């Protein structure tokens, strides 16, 4: 099973790649040195880790995403709801709305989403 949970530094690294893709691996090393203070070996270790999770690919000296940032977050959300609320979106929304009142705009957006996805 592929792990779609990222630590803080993995997420910062992933954001850098999503914001700059496609990027040559050499330029990625320079960017990580500037933005994160990493050495080349750290960058390649982190890159290999995220490539093994099938989030990014390093092909012909260029790094690009396999999953877009939006797809990645959608998978994280699905996994969270599956593990925490037995896969029930209504249970999640009920729990969410007990602590945070939904605005009229949020309710309208949810109603539109439901209508778009109805049979």
N, CA, C and O atoms as a GROMACS GRO file, in nm:
protein
  476
    1UNK      N    1   0.084  -0.119   0.000
    1UNK     CA    2   0.000   0.000   0.000
    1UNK      C    3   0.088   0.125   0.000
    1UNK      O    4   0.187   0.132   0.073
    2UNK      N    5   0.054   0.221  -0.079
    2UNK     CA    6   0.129   0.345  -0.089
    2UNK      C    7   0.090   0.438   0.024
    2UNK      O    8  -0.029   0.454   0.055
    3UNK      N    9   0.188   0.499   0.086
    3UNK     CA   10   0.165   0.588   0.199
    3UNK      C   11   0.156   0.732   0.147
    3UNK      O   12   0.252   0.785   0.091
    4UNK      N   13   0.041   0.794   0.167
    4UNK     CA   14   0.020   0.932   0.120
    4UNK      C   15   0.027   1.033   0.233
    4UNK      O   16  -0.020   1.146   0.217
    5UNK      N   17   0.083   0.995   0.345
    5UNK     CA   18   0.100   1.088   0.455
    5UNK      C   19   0.243   1.140   0.451
    5UNK      O   20   0.337   1.061   0.442
    6UNK      N   21   0.260   1.271   0.457
    6UNK     CA   22   0.394   1.329   0.452
    6UNK      C   23   0.424   1.404   0.580
    6UNK      O   24   0.336   1.467   0.639
    7UNK      N   25   0.550   1.398   0.622
    7UNK     CA   26   0.595   1.478   0.735
    7UNK      C   27   0.608   1.624   0.693
    7UNK      O   28   0.588   1.658   0.576
    8UNK      N   29   0.640   1.708   0.787
    8UNK     CA   30   0.649   1.853   0.762
    8UNK      C   31   0.752   1.884   0.653
    8UNK      O   32   0.722   1.958   0.559
    9UNK      N   33   0.871   1.828   0.664
    9UNK     CA   34   0.976   1.857   0.567
    9UNK      C   35   0.945   1.793   0.432
    9UNK      O   36   0.975   1.851   0.327
   10UNK      N   37   0.887   1.674   0.434
   10UNK     CA   38   0.847   1.611   0.308
   10UNK      C   39   0.743   1.698   0.237
   10UNK      O   40   0.747   1.711   0.114
   11UNK      N   41   0.652   1.755   0.312
   11UNK     CA   42   0.548   1.840   0.252
   11UNK      C   43   0.609   1.968   0.196
   11UNK      O   44   0.570   2.011   0.087
   12UNK      N   45   0.704   2.030   0.267
   12UNK     CA   46   0.771   2.149   0.214
   12UNK      C   47   0.844   2.116   0.085
   12UNK      O   48   0.840   2.192  -0.012
   13UNK      N   49   0.910   2.001   0.083
   13UNK     CA   50   0.982   1.956  -0.036
   13UNK      C   51   0.885   1.930  -0.151
   13UNK      O   52   0.909   1.973  -0.264
   14UNK      N   53   0.775   1.861  -0.123
   14UNK     CA   54   0.674   1.833  -0.225
   14UNK      C   55   0.616   1.963  -0.280
   14UNK      O   56   0.597   1.975  -0.401
   15UNK      N   57   0.588   2.060  -0.193
   15UNK     CA   58   0.535   2.189  -0.239
   15UNK      C   59   0.634   2.258  -0.332
   15UNK      O   60   0.594   2.316  -0.433
   16UNK      N   61   0.763   2.253  -0.298
   16UNK     CA   62   0.865   2.312  -0.386
   16UNK      C   63   0.861   2.248  -0.524
   16UNK      O   64   0.869   2.316  -0.626
   17UNK      N   65   0.850   2.115  -0.527
   17UNK     CA   66   0.848   2.045  -0.656
   17UNK      C   67   0.720   2.077  -0.733
   17UNK      O   68   0.726   2.103  -0.853
   18UNK      N   69   0.605   2.074  -0.666
   18UNK     CA   70   0.480   2.107  -0.736
   18UNK      C   71   0.484   2.248  -0.791
   18UNK      O   72   0.436   2.273  -0.902
   19UNK      N   73   0.541   2.342  -0.716
   19UNK     CA   74   0.545   2.482  -0.759
   19UNK      C   75   0.644   2.506  -0.873
   19UNK      O   76   0.634   2.608  -0.942
   20UNK      N   77   0.738   2.415  -0.894
   20UNK     CA   78   0.844   2.438  -0.992
   20UNK      C   79   0.856   2.331  -1.099
   20UNK      O   80   0.948   2.334  -1.180
   21UNK      N   81   0.764   2.236  -1.101
   21UNK     CA   82   0.776   2.126  -1.198
   21UNK      C   83   0.737   2.168  -1.338
   21UNK      O   84   0.659   2.262  -1.355
   22UNK      N   85   0.789   2.101  -1.439
   22UNK     CA   86   0.900   2.006  -1.428
   22UNK      C   87   1.029   2.082  -1.400
   22UNK      O   88   1.048   2.195  -1.446
   23UNK      N   89   1.117   2.020  -1.325
   23UNK     CA   90   1.242   2.084  -1.286
   23UNK      C   91   1.354   1.982  -1.301
   23UNK      O   92   1.338   1.864  -1.269
   24UNK      N   93   1.468   2.028  -1.351
   24UNK     CA   94   1.581   1.936  -1.362
   24UNK      C   95   1.629   1.901  -1.222
   24UNK      O   96   1.616   1.981  -1.129
   25UNK      N   97   1.683   1.783  -1.207
   25UNK     CA   98   1.727   1.741  -1.075
   25UNK      C   99   1.839   1.832  -1.024
   25UNK      O  100   1.849   1.856  -0.904
   26UNK      N  101   1.922   1.884  -1.114
   26UNK     CA  102   2.027   1.978  -1.073
   26UNK      C  103   1.970   2.108  -1.019
   26UNK      O  104   2.017   2.160  -0.918
   27UNK      N  105   1.868   2.160  -1.086
   27UNK     CA  106   1.803   2.282  -1.037
   27UNK      C  107   1.726   2.257  -0.908
   27UNK      O  108   1.715   2.346  -0.823
   28UNK      N  109   1.673   2.136  -0.893
   28UNK     CA  110   1.604   2.101  -0.770
   28UNK      C  111   1.702   2.103  -0.652
   28UNK      O  112   1.669   2.152  -0.544
   29UNK      N  113   1.822   2.051  -0.674
   29UNK     CA  114   1.925   2.052  -0.570
   29UNK      C  115   1.957   2.195  -0.530
   29UNK      O  116   1.966   2.226  -0.411
   30UNK      N  117   1.974   2.284  -0.629
   30UNK     CA  118   2.003   2.425  -0.601
   30UNK      C  119   1.888   2.491  -0.526
   30UNK      O  120   1.909   2.566  -0.431
   31UNK      N  121   1.765   2.464  -0.569
   31UNK     CA  122   1.647   2.522  -0.506
   31UNK      C  123   1.636   2.476  -0.360
   31UNK      O  124   1.606   2.557  -0.272
   32UNK      N  125   1.659   2.349  -0.335
   32UNK     CA  126   1.650   2.296  -0.198
   32UNK      C  127   1.762   2.352  -0.110
   32UNK      O  128   1.743   2.372   0.010
   33UNK      N  129   1.876   2.378  -0.169
   33UNK     CA  130   1.985   2.439  -0.093
   33UNK      C  131   1.945   2.581  -0.052
   33UNK      O  132   1.967   2.622   0.062
   34UNK      N  133   1.887   2.656  -0.147
   34UNK     CA  134   1.845   2.794  -0.120
   34UNK      C  135   1.728   2.800  -0.022
   34UNK      O  136   1.732   2.876   0.075
   35UNK      N  137   1.624   2.721  -0.047
   35UNK     CA  138   1.499   2.731   0.028
   35UNK      C  139   1.498   2.654   0.160
   35UNK      O  140   1.436   2.696   0.257
   36UNK      N  141   1.569   2.540   0.161
   36UNK     CA  142   1.562   2.452   0.278
   36UNK      C  143   1.697   2.433   0.348
   36UNK      O  144   1.703   2.375   0.457
   37UNK      N  145   1.804   2.481   0.286
   37UNK     CA  146   1.937   2.465   0.343
   37UNK      C  147   1.989   2.322   0.335
   37UNK      O  148   2.072   2.282   0.417
   38UNK      N  149   1.940   2.246   0.237
   38UNK     CA  150   1.977   2.105   0.225
   38UNK      C  151   2.100   2.085   0.139
   38UNK      O  152   2.130   2.166   0.050
   39UNK      N  153   2.171   1.977   0.167
   39UNK     CA  154   2.281   1.931   0.083
   39UNK      C  155   2.223   1.844  -0.028
   39UNK      O  156   2.109   1.799  -0.020
   40UNK      N  157   2.303   1.823  -0.130
   40UNK     CA  158   2.261   1.742  -0.244
   40UNK      C  159   2.211   1.604  -0.200
   40UNK      O  160   2.108   1.556  -0.248
   41UNK      N  161   2.283   1.540  -0.107
   41UNK     CA  162   2.246   1.405  -0.063
   41UNK      C  163   2.109   1.404   0.006
   41UNK      O  164   2.032   1.310  -0.011
   42UNK      N  165   2.079   1.508   0.082
   42UNK     CA  166   1.949   1.517   0.149
   42UNK      C  167   1.838   1.529   0.046
   42UNK      O  168   1.734   1.463   0.057
   43UNK      N  169   1.860   1.614  -0.054
   43UNK     CA  170   1.759   1.634  -0.159
   43UNK      C  171   1.731   1.502  -0.231
   43UNK      O  172   1.616   1.467  -0.253
   44UNK      N  173   1.837   1.430  -0.269
   44UNK     CA  174   1.817   1.305  -0.342
   44UNK      C  175   1.754   1.196  -0.255
   44UNK      O  176   1.678   1.114  -0.305
   45UNK      N  177   1.786   1.196  -0.127
   45UNK     CA  178   1.722   1.099  -0.036
   45UNK      C  179   1.572   1.126  -0.027
   45UNK      O  180   1.491   1.034  -0.035
   46UNK      N  181   1.537   1.253  -0.011
   46UNK     CA  182   1.396   1.289  -0.001
   46UNK      C  183   1.324   1.263  -0.135
   46UNK      O  184   1.211   1.214  -0.137
   47UNK      N  185   1.390   1.295  -0.245
   47UNK     CA  186   1.331   1.271  -0.376
   47UNK      C  187   1.305   1.122  -0.397
   47UNK      O  188   1.198   1.084  -0.444
   48UNK      N  189   1.402   1.040  -0.363
   48UNK     CA  190   1.386   0.895  -0.378
   48UNK      C  191   1.268   0.846  -0.295
   48UNK      O  192   1.189   0.762  -0.340
   49UNK      N  193   1.255   0.897  -0.174
   49UNK     CA  194   1.145   0.857  -0.085
   49UNK      C  195   1.009   0.890  -0.147
   49UNK      O  196   0.918   0.807  -0.144
   50UNK      N  197   0.996   1.010  -0.204
   50UNK     CA  198   0.866   1.049  -0.262
   50UNK      C  199   0.841   0.982  -0.397
   50UNK      O  200   0.726   0.963  -0.437
   51UNK      N  201   0.948   0.946  -0.467
   51UNK     CA  202   0.932   0.869  -0.590
   51UNK      C  203   0.887   0.727  -0.559
   51UNK      O  204   0.806   0.670  -0.632
   52UNK      N  205   0.939   0.669  -0.451
   52UNK     CA  206   0.898   0.534  -0.411
   52UNK      C  207   0.751   0.530  -0.371
   52UNK      O  208   0.687   0.425  -0.379
   53UNK      N  209   0.698   0.642  -0.327
   53UNK     CA  210   0.556   0.650  -0.290
   53UNK      C  211   0.467   0.683  -0.410
   53UNK      O  212   0.346   0.700  -0.395
   54UNK      N  213   0.528   0.691  -0.528
   54UNK     CA  214   0.456   0.721  -0.653
   54UNK      C  215   0.385   0.856  -0.651
   54UNK      O  216   0.276   0.871  -0.706
   55UNK      N  217   0.448   0.953  -0.586
   55UNK     CA  218   0.395   1.089  -0.587
   55UNK      C  219   0.468   1.171  -0.694
   55UNK      O  220   0.407   1.254  -0.761
   56UNK      N  221   0.599   1.145  -0.710
   56UNK     CA  222   0.682   1.211  -0.810
   56UNK      C  223   0.760   1.108  -0.888
   56UNK      O  224   0.770   0.992  -0.848
   57UNK      N  225   0.814   1.152  -1.002
   57UNK     CA  226   0.903   1.066  -1.080
   57UNK      C  227   1.026   1.147  -1.120
   57UNK      O  228   1.017   1.267  -1.145
   58UNK      N  229   1.138   1.080  -1.126
   58UNK     CA  230   1.264   1.139  -1.168
   58UNK      C  231   1.308   1.063  -1.291
   58UNK      O  232   1.360   0.952  -1.283
   59UNK      N  233   1.285   1.124  -1.407
   59UNK     CA  234   1.308   1.054  -1.533
   59UNK      C  235   1.390   1.142  -1.625
   59UNK      O  236   1.357   1.259  -1.647
   60UNK      N  237   1.498   1.087  -1.678
   60UNK     CA  238   1.586   1.157  -1.771
   60UNK      C  239   1.636   1.289  -1.713
   60UNK      O  240   1.652   1.387  -1.785
   61UNK      N  241   1.662   1.290  -1.583
   61UNK     CA  242   1.717   1.409  -1.518
   61UNK      C  243   1.615   1.517  -1.485
   61UNK      O  244   1.652   1.626  -1.442
   62UNK      N  245   1.487   1.488  -1.504
   62UNK     CA  246   1.382   1.584  -1.472
   62UNK      C  247   1.284   1.524  -1.372
   62UNK      O  248   1.249   1.407  -1.378
   63UNK      N  249   1.242   1.608  -1.280
   63UNK     CA  250   1.147   1.567  -1.176
   63UNK      C  251   1.011   1.627  -1.211
   63UNK      O  252   1.000   1.746  -1.241
   64UNK      N  253   0.909   1.544  -1.204
   64UNK     CA  254   0.771   1.588  -1.229
   64UNK      C  255   0.679   1.506  -1.140
   64UNK      O  256   0.717   1.400  -1.090
   65UNK      N  257   0.558   1.555  -1.122
   65UNK     CA  258   0.464   1.484  -1.036
   65UNK      C  259   0.393   1.372  -1.110
   65UNK      O  260   0.368   1.381  -1.230
   66UNK      N  261   0.363   1.269  -1.037
   66UNK     CA  262   0.273   1.164  -1.084
   66UNK      C  263   0.133   1.201  -1.038
   66UNK      O  264   0.035   1.186  -1.111
   67UNK      N  265   0.126   1.251  -0.914
   67UNK     CA  266   0.002   1.302  -0.858
   67UNK      C  267   0.010   1.453  -0.848
   67UNK      O  268   0.111   1.506  -0.801
   68UNK      N  269  -0.093   1.523  -0.891
   68UNK     CA  270  -0.097   1.668  -0.871
   68UNK      C  271  -0.117   1.694  -0.722
   68UNK      O  272  -0.152   1.604  -0.646
   69UNK      N  273  -0.094   1.817  -0.681
   69UNK     CA  274  -0.114   1.853  -0.542
   69UNK      C  275  -0.260   1.828  -0.502
   69UNK      O  276  -0.288   1.778  -0.393
   70UNK      N  277  -0.352   1.862  -0.590
   70UNK     CA  278  -0.495   1.842  -0.564
   70UNK      C  279  -0.528   1.693  -0.550
   70UNK      O  280  -0.603   1.655  -0.460
   71UNK      N  281  -0.474   1.609  -0.639
   71UNK     CA  282  -0.498   1.465  -0.631
   71UNK      C  283  -0.441   1.408  -0.501
   71UNK      O  284  -0.502   1.323  -0.437
   72UNK      N  285  -0.322   1.456  -0.463
   72UNK     CA  286  -0.258   1.410  -0.340
   72UNK      C  287  -0.345   1.440  -0.219
   72UNK      O  288  -0.369   1.354  -0.134
   73UNK      N  289  -0.394   1.565  -0.211
   73UNK     CA  290  -0.477   1.603  -0.097
   73UNK      C  291  -0.611   1.529  -0.098
   73UNK      O  292  -0.665   1.498   0.008
   74UNK      N  293  -0.664   1.501  -0.216
   74UNK     CA  294  -0.789   1.424  -0.224
   74UNK      C  295  -0.767   1.283  -0.169
   74UNK      O  296  -0.851   1.231  -0.096
   75UNK      N  297  -0.654   1.221  -0.203
   75UNK     CA  298  -0.624   1.087  -0.151
   75UNK      C  299  -0.605   1.088   0.000
   75UNK      O  300  -0.650   0.998   0.070
   76UNK      N  301  -0.537   1.192   0.049
   76UNK     CA  302  -0.519   1.205   0.195
   76UNK      C  303  -0.655   1.217   0.264
   76UNK      O  304  -0.679   1.154   0.366
   77UNK      N  305  -0.742   1.298   0.207
   77UNK     CA  306  -0.875   1.318   0.266
   77UNK      C  307  -0.956   1.190   0.267
   77UNK      O  308  -1.020   1.155   0.366
   78UNK      N  309  -0.953   1.118   0.154
   78UNK     CA  310  -1.026   0.991   0.145
   78UNK      C  311  -0.976   0.894   0.251
   78UNK      O  312  -1.056   0.829   0.319
   79UNK      N  313  -0.844   0.884   0.265
   79UNK     CA  314  -0.785   0.792   0.362
   79UNK      C  315  -0.825   0.831   0.505
   79UNK      O  316  -0.859   0.745   0.586
   80UNK      N  317  -0.821   0.961   0.535
   80UNK     CA  318  -0.858   1.009   0.668
   80UNK      C  319  -1.004   0.974   0.699
   80UNK      O  320  -1.034   0.925   0.808
   81UNK      N  321  -1.093   1.001   0.606
   81UNK     CA  322  -1.236   0.972   0.628
   81UNK      C  323  -1.259   0.822   0.640
   81UNK      O  324  -1.340   0.777   0.720
   82UNK      N  325  -1.188   0.746   0.560
   82UNK     CA  326  -1.200   0.600   0.568
   82UNK      C  327  -1.155   0.548   0.704
   82UNK      O  328  -1.225   0.467   0.766
   83UNK      N  329  -1.040   0.594   0.750
   83UNK     CA  330  -0.984   0.544   0.876
   83UNK      C  331  -1.057   0.599   0.999
   83UNK      O  332  -1.071   0.528   1.098
   84UNK      N  333  -1.103   0.723   0.994
   84UNK     CA  334  -1.157   0.788   1.112
   84UNK      C  335  -1.308   0.780   1.121
   84UNK      O  336  -1.363   0.774   1.231
   85UNK      N  337  -1.377   0.778   1.007
   85UNK     CA  338  -1.524   0.783   1.007
   85UNK      C  339  -1.585   0.667   0.929
   85UNK      O  340  -1.695   0.679   0.875
   86UNK      N  341  -1.513   0.555   0.924
   86UNK     CA  342  -1.561   0.436   0.852
   86UNK      C  343  -1.602   0.468   0.708
   86UNK      O  344  -1.693   0.407   0.654
   87UNK      N  345  -1.533   0.565   0.647
   87UNK     CA  346  -1.561   0.600   0.509
   87UNK      C  347  -1.687   0.682   0.489
   87UNK      O  348  -1.729   0.704   0.376
   88UNK      N  349  -1.748   0.729   0.597
   88UNK     CA  350  -1.874   0.801   0.587
   88UNK      C  351  -1.852   0.952   0.583
   88UNK      O  352  -1.811   1.013   0.682
   89UNK      N  353  -1.877   1.012   0.469
   89UNK     CA  354  -1.868   1.157   0.456
   89UNK      C  355  -1.972   1.227   0.544
   89UNK      O  356  -1.939   1.328   0.607
   90UNK      N  357  -2.096   1.177   0.552
   90UNK     CA  358  -2.192   1.241   0.643
   90UNK      C  359  -2.145   1.241   0.789
   90UNK      O  360  -2.164   1.340   0.859
   91UNK      N  361  -2.082   1.130   0.835
   91UNK     CA  362  -2.030   1.128   0.972
   91UNK      C  363  -1.920   1.232   0.990
   91UNK      O  364  -1.914   1.299   1.093
   92UNK      N  365  -1.835   1.246   0.890
   92UNK     CA  366  -1.728   1.346   0.897
   92UNK      C  367  -1.788   1.486   0.905
   92UNK      O  368  -1.748   1.566   0.990
   93UNK      N  369  -1.884   1.517   0.818
   93UNK     CA  370  -1.944   1.650   0.817
   93UNK      C  371  -2.018   1.679   0.948
   93UNK      O  372  -2.018   1.791   0.997
   94UNK      N  373  -2.082   1.576   1.003
   94UNK     CA  374  -2.152   1.594   1.130
   94UNK      C  375  -2.052   1.629   1.241
   94UNK      O  376  -2.075   1.718   1.321
   95UNK      N  377  -1.939   1.556   1.244
   95UNK     CA  378  -1.836   1.584   1.345
   95UNK      C  379  -1.774   1.721   1.322
   95UNK      O  380  -1.751   1.796   1.417
   96UNK      N  381  -1.747   1.754   1.197
   96UNK     CA  382  -1.687   1.883   1.164
   96UNK      C  383  -1.776   1.999   1.204
   96UNK      O  384  -1.730   2.098   1.261
   97UNK      N  385  -1.904   1.985   1.176
   97UNK     CA  386  -1.996   2.096   1.200
   97UNK      C  387  -2.037   2.112   1.346
   97UNK      O  388  -2.102   2.210   1.381
   98UNK      N  389  -2.000   2.016   1.433
   98UNK     CA  390  -2.029   2.035   1.574
   98UNK      C  391  -1.936   2.138   1.636
   98UNK      O  392  -1.972   2.202   1.735
   99UNK      N  393  -1.817   2.154   1.581
   99UNK     CA  394  -1.720   2.249   1.636
   99UNK      C  395  -1.708   2.376   1.554
   99UNK      O  396  -1.664   2.480   1.604
  100UNK      N  397  -1.748   2.368   1.429
  100UNK     CA  398  -1.738   2.485   1.341
  100UNK      C  399  -1.868   2.498   1.264
  100UNK      O  400  -1.903   2.412   1.183
  101UNK      N  401  -1.938   2.606   1.289
  101UNK     CA  402  -2.065   2.629   1.219
  101UNK      C  403  -2.037   2.656   1.072
  101UNK      O  404  -1.952   2.739   1.038
  102UNK      N  405  -2.108   2.585   0.985
  102UNK     CA  406  -2.093   2.606   0.841
  102UNK      C  407  -2.156   2.739   0.802
  102UNK      O  408  -2.265   2.774   0.849
  103UNK      N  409  -2.088   2.813   0.716
  103UNK     CA  410  -2.143   2.939   0.667
  103UNK      C  411  -2.246   2.910   0.559
  103UNK      O  412  -2.251   2.799   0.505
  104UNK      N  413  -2.327   3.008   0.527
  104UNK     CA  414  -2.425   2.992   0.418
  104UNK      C  415  -2.353   2.959   0.287
  104UNK      O  416  -2.400   2.878   0.208
  105UNK      N  417  -2.239   3.024   0.265
  105UNK     CA  418  -2.162   2.999   0.142
  105UNK      C  419  -2.114   2.854   0.138
  105UNK      O  420  -2.123   2.789   0.034
  106UNK      N  421  -2.063   2.802   0.250
  106UNK     CA  422  -2.017   2.664   0.255
  106UNK      C  423  -2.133   2.568   0.231
  106UNK      O  424  -2.117   2.468   0.159
  107UNK      N  425  -2.247   2.596   0.289
  107UNK     CA  426  -2.365   2.510   0.269
  107UNK      C  427  -2.406   2.512   0.122
  107UNK      O  428  -2.439   2.408   0.065
  108UNK      N  429  -2.405   2.630   0.060
  108UNK     CA  430  -2.438   2.641  -0.083
  108UNK      C  431  -2.340   2.560  -0.168
  108UNK      O  432  -2.380   2.491  -0.262
  109UNK      N  433  -2.212   2.569  -0.134
  109UNK     CA  434  -2.111   2.495  -0.210
  109UNK      C  435  -2.131   2.345  -0.194
  109UNK      O  436  -2.118   2.270  -0.292
  110UNK      N  437  -2.163   2.300  -0.073
  110UNK     CA  438  -2.188   2.158  -0.051
  110UNK      C  439  -2.312   2.111  -0.127
  110UNK      O  440  -2.313   2.002  -0.185
  111UNK      N  441  -2.417   2.194  -0.127
  111UNK     CA  442  -2.539   2.157  -0.202
  111UNK      C  443  -2.510   2.145  -0.351
  111UNK      O  444  -2.559   2.054  -0.416
  112UNK      N  445  -2.431   2.237  -0.405
  112UNK     CA  446  -2.394   2.230  -0.547
  112UNK      C  447  -2.313   2.104  -0.576
  112UNK      O  448  -2.334   2.038  -0.678
  113UNK      N  449  -2.221   2.071  -0.486
  113UNK     CA  450  -2.139   1.952  -0.501
  113UNK      C  451  -2.226   1.827  -0.500
  113UNK      O  452  -2.206   1.737  -0.582
  114UNK      N  453  -2.321   1.821  -0.410
  114UNK     CA  454  -2.412   1.707  -0.401
  114UNK      C  455  -2.494   1.694  -0.529
  114UNK      O  456  -2.511   1.585  -0.582
  115UNK      N  457  -2.546   1.807  -0.578
  115UNK     CA  458  -2.626   1.805  -0.701
  115UNK      C  459  -2.545   1.757  -0.821
  115UNK      O  460  -2.595   1.680  -0.903
  116UNK      N  461  -2.420   1.802  -0.830
  116UNK     CA  462  -2.333   1.760  -0.941
  116UNK      C  463  -2.304   1.611  -0.937
  116UNK      O  464  -2.287   1.547  -1.041
  117UNK      N  465  -2.297   1.554  -0.817
  117UNK     CA  466  -2.260   1.414  -0.802
  117UNK      C  467  -2.379   1.319  -0.792
  117UNK      O  468  -2.361   1.197  -0.785
  118UNK      N  469  -2.499   1.375  -0.790
  118UNK     CA  470  -2.620   1.290  -0.781
  118UNK      C  471  -2.641   1.224  -0.916
  118UNK      O  472  -2.630   1.286  -1.021
  119UNK      N  473  -2.673   1.092  -0.908
  119UNK     CA  474  -2.701   1.006  -1.023
  119UNK      C  475  -2.733   1.079  -1.145
  119UNK      O  476  -2.758   1.018  -1.249
   0.00000   0.00000   0.00000
